[in-house]
Each structure stands twice: as structure tokens, then as C-alpha cells.
Amino acid sequence: VIYHLWCGRLLKTFKNDKNQRSHIWYRWFNEAPVIVLIAIVLLASLKPF
């Protein structure tokens, strides 16, 4: 939920033409949920705890 709210906030900055972040930052921002999802799946399947 927080990720989607943050994306909405970023969209507003684009609409107002006030973007100050680089394309590399957005690329990492886009990949962060995937990395978290992979970590969750690995933890659930390997059950290290």
C-alpha cells in the first residue's frame, strides 16, 4: 500500500513537471518490490526459521 501511495506522489511530481530524480533511481525503485517478493518467496519455501 505504501509503495502505491509513493507511486501516486511521484506521478504528481511528473504532472507538475518538478521531477528531480534520475532514470537510474526510477529503475531501482521499480525493481525494489520484485527483490522483496523474491526474498519473501525464498523465506517461505526454505523456511530458515
C-alpha distance matrix in Angstrom:
0.0 3.8 5.4 5.3 6.4 8.7 9.9 10.8 12.6 14.4 15.4 17.0 19.0 20.3 21.3 23.2 24.7 23.7 22.2 23.6 21.9 23.7 23.1 23.0 20.1 18.1 19.4 18.2 14.7 14.7 16.1 14.0 11.5 14.7 16.4 13.9 14.2 17.9 18.2 16.5 18.9 21.8 21.3 21.1 24.1 26.3 25.6 27.0 26.6
3.8 0.0 3.8 5.5 5.1 6.1 8.6 9.9 10.6 12.3 14.2 15.5 16.9 18.6 20.1 21.4 22.8 21.3 19.7 20.7 19.1 21.2 21.1 20.9 17.7 16.2 17.9 16.4 12.8 13.7 15.2 12.8 11.2 14.9 16.0 13.7 14.9 18.4 18.3 17.3 20.1 22.5 21.9 22.3 25.4 27.1 26.4 27.3 26.9
5.4 3.8 0.0 3.8 5.5 5.1 6.2 8.7 9.9 10.5 12.3 14.4 15.5 16.6 18.5 20.2 21.0 19.8 17.7 18.8 16.8 18.4 17.8 17.7 14.7 12.8 14.3 13.1 9.5 10.0 11.8 9.8 8.3 11.9 13.5 11.8 13.0 16.4 16.8 16.3 18.7 21.2 21.2 21.8 24.5 26.3 26.1 27.0 27.2
5.3 5.5 3.8 0.0 3.8 5.4 5.0 6.3 8.7 9.8 10.5 12.6 14.5 15.3 16.5 18.6 19.9 19.3 17.6 19.4 17.8 19.5 18.7 19.3 16.5 14.0 15.7 15.3 11.7 11.3 13.8 12.6 10.8 13.9 16.2 14.8 15.2 18.7 19.6 18.8 20.8 23.6 23.8 23.9 26.5 28.7 28.6 29.8 30.0
6.4 5.1 5.5 3.8 0.0 3.8 5.4 5.1 6.3 8.7 9.8 10.8 12.8 14.5 15.4 16.9 18.7 17.7 16.6 18.4 17.4 19.8 19.6 20.4 17.3 15.2 17.6 17.1 13.3 13.8 16.4 14.9 13.6 17.1 18.9 17.3 18.2 21.7 22.2 21.4 23.8 26.4 26.3 26.6 29.4 31.3 30.9 31.9 31.8
8.7 6.1 5.1 5.4 3.8 0.0 3.8 5.4 5.0 6.2 8.6 9.9 10.8 12.6 14.4 15.6 16.7 15.2 13.7 15.0 13.8 16.3 16.4 17.0 13.8 12.0 14.7 14.1 10.3 11.6 14.3 12.8 12.5 16.0 17.4 16.3 17.8 20.9 21.3 21.2 23.7 25.9 26.0 26.8 29.5 31.1 30.9 31.5 31.6
9.9 8.6 6.2 5.0 5.4 3.8 0.0 3.8 5.4 5.0 6.2 8.7 9.9 10.6 12.4 14.4 15.2 14.5 12.7 14.6 13.2 15.1 14.6 15.7 13.0 10.4 12.9 13.2 9.5 9.7 13.1 12.5 12.1 15.1 17.1 16.6 17.6 20.6 21.6 21.6 23.6 26.0 26.6 27.2 29.6 31.5 31.7 32.6 33.0
10.8 9.9 8.7 6.3 5.1 5.4 3.8 0.0 3.8 5.4 5.0 6.4 8.9 9.9 10.5 12.6 14.3 14.0 13.1 15.7 15.1 17.4 17.2 18.8 16.1 13.5 16.3 16.8 13.2 13.4 16.8 16.3 15.5 18.5 20.7 20.0 20.7 23.9 25.0 24.6 26.6 29.2 29.7 30.0 32.5 34.5 34.6 35.6 35.8
12.6 10.6 9.9 8.7 6.3 5.0 5.4 3.8 0.0 3.8 5.4 5.2 6.6 8.9 10.0 10.9 12.6 11.5 10.9 13.1 13.1 16.0 16.6 18.2 15.2 13.3 16.6 16.8 13.3 14.4 17.8 16.9 16.9 20.1 21.7 21.0 22.4 25.5 26.1 26.0 28.4 30.7 30.9 31.6 34.3 36.0 35.9 36.5 36.7
14.4 12.3 10.5 9.8 8.7 6.2 5.0 5.4 3.8 0.0 3.8 5.3 5.1 6.5 8.8 10.0 10.6 9.6 8.0 10.3 9.9 12.5 12.8 14.7 12.0 9.9 13.4 14.1 11.0 12.1 15.6 15.4 15.9 18.8 20.4 20.3 21.8 24.5 25.4 25.8 27.9 30.0 30.6 31.6 33.9 35.5 35.8 36.4 36.9
15.4 14.2 12.3 10.5 9.8 8.6 6.2 5.0 5.4 3.8 0.0 3.8 5.4 5.1 6.2 8.7 9.7 10.1 9.2 12.4 12.3 14.4 14.1 16.6 14.5 11.8 14.9 16.3 13.3 13.5 17.2 17.6 17.6 20.1 22.3 22.3 23.2 26.0 27.3 27.6 29.3 31.7 32.5 33.2 35.4 37.3 37.7 38.5 39.1
17.0 15.5 14.4 12.6 10.8 9.9 8.7 6.4 5.2 5.3 3.8 0.0 3.8 5.4 5.0 6.2 8.5 8.7 9.2 12.5 13.4 16.1 16.6 19.1 16.8 14.7 18.1 19.3 16.2 16.9 20.6 20.5 20.6 23.4 25.4 25.2 26.3 29.2 30.2 30.3 32.4 34.7 35.3 35.9 38.3 40.2 40.3 41.1 41.4
19.0 16.9 15.5 14.5 12.8 10.8 9.9 8.9 6.6 5.1 5.4 3.8 0.0 3.8 5.4 5.1 6.0 5.2 5.5 8.8 10.2 13.2 14.3 16.9 14.6 13.1 16.7 17.9 15.3 16.5 20.1 20.1 20.9 23.6 25.2 25.3 26.9 29.4 30.4 30.9 33.0 35.1 35.7 36.7 39.0 40.6 40.9 41.3 41.8
20.3 18.6 16.6 15.3 14.5 12.6 10.6 9.9 8.9 6.5 5.1 5.4 3.8 0.0 3.8 5.4 4.9 6.1 5.6 9.4 10.4 12.4 12.7 15.8 14.4 12.3 15.6 17.5 15.3 15.8 19.5 20.2 21.1 23.3 25.2 25.7 26.9 29.3 30.7 31.3 33.1 35.2 36.2 37.1 39.1 40.8 41.4 42.1 42.8
21.3 20.1 18.5 16.5 15.4 14.4 12.4 10.5 10.0 8.8 6.2 5.0 5.4 3.8 0.0 3.8 5.4 7.8 8.8 12.6 14.1 16.1 16.4 19.6 18.1 15.8 19.0 21.0 18.5 18.8 22.6 23.3 23.6 25.9 28.1 28.4 29.3 31.9 33.4 33.7 35.4 37.7 38.7 39.4 41.5 43.4 43.9 44.7 45.3
23.2 21.4 20.2 18.6 16.9 15.6 14.4 12.6 10.9 10.0 8.7 6.2 5.1 5.4 3.8 0.0 3.8 5.5 8.1 11.5 13.8 16.4 17.4 20.6 18.9 17.3 20.7 22.5 20.1 20.9 24.6 25.0 25.7 28.2 30.0 30.2 31.6 34.2 35.3 35.7 37.7 39.9 40.6 41.5 43.7 45.4 45.8 46.3 46.8
24.7 22.8 21.0 19.9 18.7 16.7 15.2 14.3 12.6 10.6 9.7 8.5 6.0 4.9 5.4 3.8 0.0 3.8 5.8 9.1 11.6 13.6 14.8 18.1 17.0 15.6 18.9 20.9 19.1 20.0 23.6 24.3 25.5 27.7 29.3 30.0 31.5 33.7 34.9 35.8 37.6 39.5 40.5 41.7 43.7 45.2 45.8 46.2 47.0
23.7 21.3 19.8 19.3 17.7 15.2 14.5 14.0 11.5 9.6 10.1 8.7 5.2 6.1 7.8 5.5 3.8 0.0 3.8 6.3 9.4 12.2 14.1 16.9 15.3 14.6 18.2 19.6 17.7 19.4 22.7 23.0 24.4 26.9 28.1 28.6 30.5 32.7 33.5 34.5 36.7 38.4 39.1 40.5 42.6 43.9 44.3 44.5 45.1
22.2 19.7 17.7 17.6 16.6 13.7 12.7 13.1 10.9 8.0 9.2 9.2 5.5 5.6 8.8 8.1 5.8 3.8 0.0 3.8 5.9 8.5 10.4 13.2 11.6 10.9 14.5 16.0 14.4 16.0 19.2 19.7 21.4 23.7 24.8 25.6 27.5 29.5 30.4 31.6 33.6 35.2 36.1 37.6 39.6 40.8 41.4 41.5 42.3
23.6 20.7 18.8 19.4 18.4 15.0 14.6 15.7 13.1 10.3 12.4 12.5 8.8 9.4 12.6 11.5 9.1 6.3 3.8 0.0 3.8 6.8 9.8 11.8 10.2 10.9 14.3 15.2 14.2 16.5 19.2 19.4 21.7 23.9 24.4 25.4 27.7 29.4 30.0 31.5 33.7 34.9 35.7 37.6 39.5 40.4 41.0 40.8 41.6
21.9 19.1 16.8 17.8 17.4 13.8 13.2 15.1 13.1 9.9 12.3 13.4 10.2 10.4 14.1 13.8 11.6 9.4 5.9 3.8 0.0 3.8 6.8 8.2 6.4 7.4 10.7 11.5 10.8 13.2 15.7 16.0 18.6 20.5 20.9 22.1 24.4 25.9 26.6 28.3 30.4 31.4 32.4 34.3 36.2 36.9 37.7 37.5 38.5
23.7 21.2 18.4 19.5 19.8 16.3 15.1 17.4 16.0 12.5 14.4 16.1 13.2 12.4 16.1 16.4 13.6 12.2 8.5 6.8 3.8 0.0 3.8 5.3 5.4 6.7 8.9 10.3 10.8 12.7 14.7 15.8 18.6 19.9 20.2 22.1 24.2 25.2 26.2 28.3 30.0 30.8 32.2 34.2 35.7 36.4 37.5 37.2 38.6
23.1 21.1 17.8 18.7 19.6 16.4 14.6 17.2 16.6 12.8 14.1 16.6 14.3 12.7 16.4 17.4 14.8 14.1 10.4 9.8 6.8 3.8 0.0 3.8 5.4 5.1 6.2 8.8 9.7 10.5 12.5 14.4 17.0 17.7 18.5 20.7 22.4 23.2 24.7 26.8 28.1 29.0 30.7 32.6 33.8 34.7 36.1 36.1 37.7
23.0 20.9 17.7 19.3 20.4 17.0 15.7 18.8 18.2 14.7 16.6 19.1 16.9 15.8 19.6 20.6 18.1 16.9 13.2 11.8 8.2 5.3 3.8 0.0 3.8 5.4 5.0 6.4 8.5 9.8 10.8 12.4 15.6 16.0 16.1 18.6 20.6 21.0 22.1 24.6 26.0 26.5 28.2 30.4 31.4 32.0 33.5 33.2 35.0
20.1 17.7 14.7 16.5 17.3 13.8 13.0 16.1 15.2 12.0 14.5 16.8 14.6 14.4 18.1 18.9 17.0 15.3 11.6 10.2 6.4 5.4 5.4 3.8 0.0 3.8 5.4 5.3 6.1 8.6 10.0 10.6 13.7 15.0 15.0 16.8 19.2 20.1 20.9 23.0 24.9 25.6 26.8 29.0 30.5 31.1 32.2 31.9 33.3
18.1 16.2 12.8 14.0 15.2 12.0 10.4 13.5 13.3 9.9 11.8 14.7 13.1 12.3 15.8 17.3 15.6 14.6 10.9 10.9 7.4 6.7 5.1 5.4 3.8 0.0 3.8 5.4 4.8 6.0 8.6 9.9 12.2 13.5 14.5 16.2 17.9 19.3 20.5 22.3 23.9 25.1 26.5 28.2 29.7 30.8 31.9 32.1 33.5
19.4 17.9 14.3 15.7 17.6 14.7 12.9 16.3 16.6 13.4 14.9 18.1 16.7 15.6 19.0 20.7 18.9 18.2 14.5 14.3 10.7 8.9 6.2 5.0 5.4 3.8 0.0 3.8 5.4 5.1 6.4 8.8 11.4 11.6 12.5 14.9 16.4 17.1 18.7 20.8 22.0 22.9 24.8 26.5 27.6 28.6 30.1 30.3 32.1
18.2 16.4 13.1 15.3 17.1 14.1 13.2 16.8 16.8 14.1 16.3 19.3 17.9 17.5 21.0 22.5 20.9 19.6 16.0 15.2 11.5 10.3 8.8 6.4 5.3 5.4 3.8 0.0 3.8 5.3 5.0 6.1 9.5 10.1 10.0 12.2 14.4 15.0 16.0 18.3 19.9 20.5 22.0 24.1 25.4 26.1 27.4 27.3 28.9
14.7 12.8 9.5 11.7 13.3 10.3 9.5 13.2 13.3 11.0 13.3 16.2 15.3 15.3 18.5 20.1 19.1 17.7 14.4 14.2 10.8 10.8 9.7 8.5 6.1 4.8 5.4 3.8 0.0 3.8 5.5 5.4 7.9 9.8 10.4 11.6 13.6 15.2 16.1 17.7 19.6 20.9 22.0 23.7 25.5 26.5 27.4 27.6 28.8
14.7 13.7 10.0 11.3 13.8 11.6 9.7 13.4 14.4 12.1 13.5 16.9 16.5 15.8 18.8 20.9 20.0 19.4 16.0 16.5 13.2 12.7 10.5 9.8 8.6 6.0 5.1 5.3 3.8 0.0 3.8 5.7 6.9 7.9 9.7 11.3 12.4 13.9 15.7 17.1 18.3 19.9 21.5 22.8 24.3 25.7 26.9 27.5 29.0
16.1 15.2 11.8 13.8 16.4 14.3 13.1 16.8 17.8 15.6 17.2 20.6 20.1 19.5 22.6 24.6 23.6 22.7 19.2 19.2 15.7 14.7 12.5 10.8 10.0 8.6 6.4 5.0 5.5 3.8 0.0 3.8 5.7 5.3 6.4 8.9 10.0 10.8 12.6 14.5 15.6 16.7 18.6 20.2 21.3 22.5 24.0 24.4 26.2
14.0 12.8 9.8 12.6 14.9 12.8 12.5 16.3 16.9 15.4 17.6 20.5 20.1 20.2 23.3 25.0 24.3 23.0 19.7 19.4 16.0 15.8 14.4 12.4 10.6 9.9 8.8 6.1 5.4 5.7 3.8 0.0 3.8 5.4 5.2 6.3 8.7 10.0 10.8 12.5 14.4 15.5 16.7 18.5 20.2 21.1 22.1 22.3 23.7
11.5 11.2 8.3 10.8 13.6 12.5 12.1 15.5 16.9 15.9 17.6 20.6 20.9 21.1 23.6 25.7 25.5 24.4 21.4 21.7 18.6 18.6 17.0 15.6 13.7 12.2 11.4 9.5 7.9 6.9 5.7 3.8 0.0 3.8 5.4 5.0 6.0 8.6 9.8 10.5 12.2 14.2 15.2 16.3 18.2 19.8 20.5 21.4 22.6
14.7 14.9 11.9 13.9 17.1 16.0 15.1 18.5 20.1 18.8 20.1 23.4 23.6 23.3 25.9 28.2 27.7 26.9 23.7 23.9 20.5 19.9 17.7 16.0 15.0 13.5 11.6 10.1 9.8 7.9 5.3 5.4 3.8 0.0 3.8 5.4 5.0 6.2 8.6 9.8 10.5 12.2 14.2 15.2 16.4 18.0 19.4 20.4 22.2
16.4 16.0 13.5 16.2 18.9 17.4 17.1 20.7 21.7 20.4 22.3 25.4 25.2 25.2 28.1 30.0 29.3 28.1 24.8 24.4 20.9 20.2 18.5 16.1 15.0 14.5 12.5 10.0 10.4 9.7 6.4 5.2 5.4 3.8 0.0 3.8 5.4 5.2 6.2 8.7 10.0 10.6 12.3 14.3 15.4 16.3 17.7 18.0 19.9
13.9 13.7 11.8 14.8 17.3 16.3 16.6 20.0 21.0 20.3 22.3 25.2 25.3 25.7 28.4 30.2 30.0 28.6 25.6 25.4 22.1 22.1 20.7 18.6 16.8 16.2 14.9 12.2 11.6 11.3 8.9 6.3 5.0 5.4 3.8 0.0 3.8 5.5 5.1 6.2 8.7 9.9 10.5 12.2 14.3 15.3 15.9 16.5 17.7
14.2 14.9 13.0 15.2 18.2 17.8 17.6 20.7 22.4 21.8 23.2 26.3 26.9 26.9 29.3 31.6 31.5 30.5 27.5 27.7 24.4 24.2 22.4 20.6 19.2 17.9 16.4 14.4 13.6 12.4 10.0 8.7 6.0 5.0 5.4 3.8 0.0 3.8 5.4 5.1 6.2 8.6 9.9 10.5 12.2 14.1 15.0 16.4 17.9
17.9 18.4 16.4 18.7 21.7 20.9 20.6 23.9 25.5 24.5 26.0 29.2 29.4 29.3 31.9 34.2 33.7 32.7 29.5 29.4 25.9 25.2 23.2 21.0 20.1 19.3 17.1 15.0 15.2 13.9 10.8 10.0 8.6 6.2 5.2 5.5 3.8 0.0 3.8 5.4 5.1 6.1 8.5 9.8 10.5 11.9 13.6 14.7 17.0
18.2 18.3 16.8 19.6 22.2 21.3 21.6 25.0 26.1 25.4 27.3 30.2 30.4 30.7 33.4 35.3 34.9 33.5 30.4 30.0 26.6 26.2 24.7 22.1 20.9 20.5 18.7 16.0 16.1 15.7 12.6 10.8 9.8 8.6 6.2 5.1 5.4 3.8 0.0 3.8 5.5 5.1 6.1 8.5 10.0 10.4 11.4 11.9 13.8
16.5 17.3 16.3 18.8 21.4 21.2 21.6 24.6 26.0 25.8 27.6 30.3 30.9 31.3 33.7 35.7 35.8 34.5 31.6 31.5 28.3 28.3 26.8 24.6 23.0 22.3 20.8 18.3 17.7 17.1 14.5 12.5 10.5 9.8 8.7 6.2 5.1 5.4 3.8 0.0 3.8 5.5 5.1 6.0 8.5 10.0 10.2 11.6 12.9
18.9 20.1 18.7 20.8 23.8 23.7 23.6 26.6 28.4 27.9 29.3 32.4 33.0 33.1 35.4 37.7 37.6 36.7 33.6 33.7 30.4 30.0 28.1 26.0 24.9 23.9 22.0 19.9 19.6 18.3 15.6 14.4 12.2 10.5 10.0 8.7 6.2 5.1 5.5 3.8 0.0 3.8 5.5 5.1 6.0 8.4 9.7 11.9 13.8
21.8 22.5 21.2 23.6 26.4 25.9 26.0 29.2 30.7 30.0 31.7 34.7 35.1 35.2 37.7 39.9 39.5 38.4 35.2 34.9 31.4 30.8 29.0 26.5 25.6 25.1 22.9 20.5 20.9 19.9 16.7 15.5 14.2 12.2 10.6 9.9 8.6 6.1 5.1 5.5 3.8 0.0 3.8 5.4 5.2 5.8 7.9 9.3 12.0
21.3 21.9 21.2 23.8 26.3 26.0 26.6 29.7 30.9 30.6 32.5 35.3 35.7 36.2 38.7 40.6 40.5 39.1 36.1 35.7 32.4 32.2 30.7 28.2 26.8 26.5 24.8 22.0 22.0 21.5 18.6 16.7 15.2 14.2 12.3 10.5 9.9 8.5 6.1 5.1 5.5 3.8 0.0 3.8 5.6 5.4 5.4 6.6 8.6
21.1 22.3 21.8 23.9 26.6 26.8 27.2 30.0 31.6 31.6 33.2 35.9 36.7 37.1 39.4 41.5 41.7 40.5 37.6 37.6 34.3 34.2 32.6 30.4 29.0 28.2 26.5 24.1 23.7 22.8 20.2 18.5 16.3 15.2 14.3 12.2 10.5 9.8 8.5 6.0 5.1 5.4 3.8 0.0 3.8 5.8 5.3 8.4 9.7
24.1 25.4 24.5 26.5 29.4 29.5 29.6 32.5 34.3 33.9 35.4 38.3 39.0 39.1 41.5 43.7 43.7 42.6 39.6 39.5 36.2 35.7 33.8 31.4 30.5 29.7 27.6 25.4 25.5 24.3 21.3 20.2 18.2 16.4 15.4 14.3 12.2 10.5 10.0 8.5 6.0 5.2 5.6 3.8 0.0 3.8 5.6 8.7 11.1
26.3 27.1 26.3 28.7 31.3 31.1 31.5 34.5 36.0 35.5 37.3 40.2 40.6 40.8 43.4 45.4 45.2 43.9 40.8 40.4 36.9 36.4 34.7 32.0 31.1 30.8 28.6 26.1 26.5 25.7 22.5 21.1 19.8 18.0 16.3 15.3 14.1 11.9 10.4 10.0 8.4 5.8 5.4 5.8 3.8 0.0 3.8 5.7 8.8
25.6 26.4 26.1 28.6 30.9 30.9 31.7 34.6 35.9 35.8 37.7 40.3 40.9 41.4 43.9 45.8 45.8 44.3 41.4 41.0 37.7 37.5 36.1 33.5 32.2 31.9 30.1 27.4 27.4 26.9 24.0 22.1 20.5 19.4 17.7 15.9 15.0 13.6 11.4 10.2 9.7 7.9 5.4 5.3 5.6 3.8 0.0 3.8 5.6
27.0 27.3 27.0 29.8 31.9 31.5 32.6 35.6 36.5 36.4 38.5 41.1 41.3 42.1 44.7 46.3 46.2 44.5 41.5 40.8 37.5 37.2 36.1 33.2 31.9 32.1 30.3 27.3 27.6 27.5 24.4 22.3 21.4 20.4 18.0 16.5 16.4 14.7 11.9 11.6 11.9 9.3 6.6 8.4 8.7 5.7 3.8 0.0 3.8
26.6 26.9 27.2 30.0 31.8 31.6 33.0 35.8 36.7 36.9 39.1 41.4 41.8 42.8 45.3 46.8 47.0 45.1 42.3 41.6 38.5 38.6 37.7 35.0 33.3 33.5 32.1 28.9 28.8 29.0 26.2 23.7 22.6 22.2 19.9 17.7 17.9 17.0 13.8 12.9 13.8 12.0 8.6 9.7 11.1 8.8 5.6 3.8 0.0
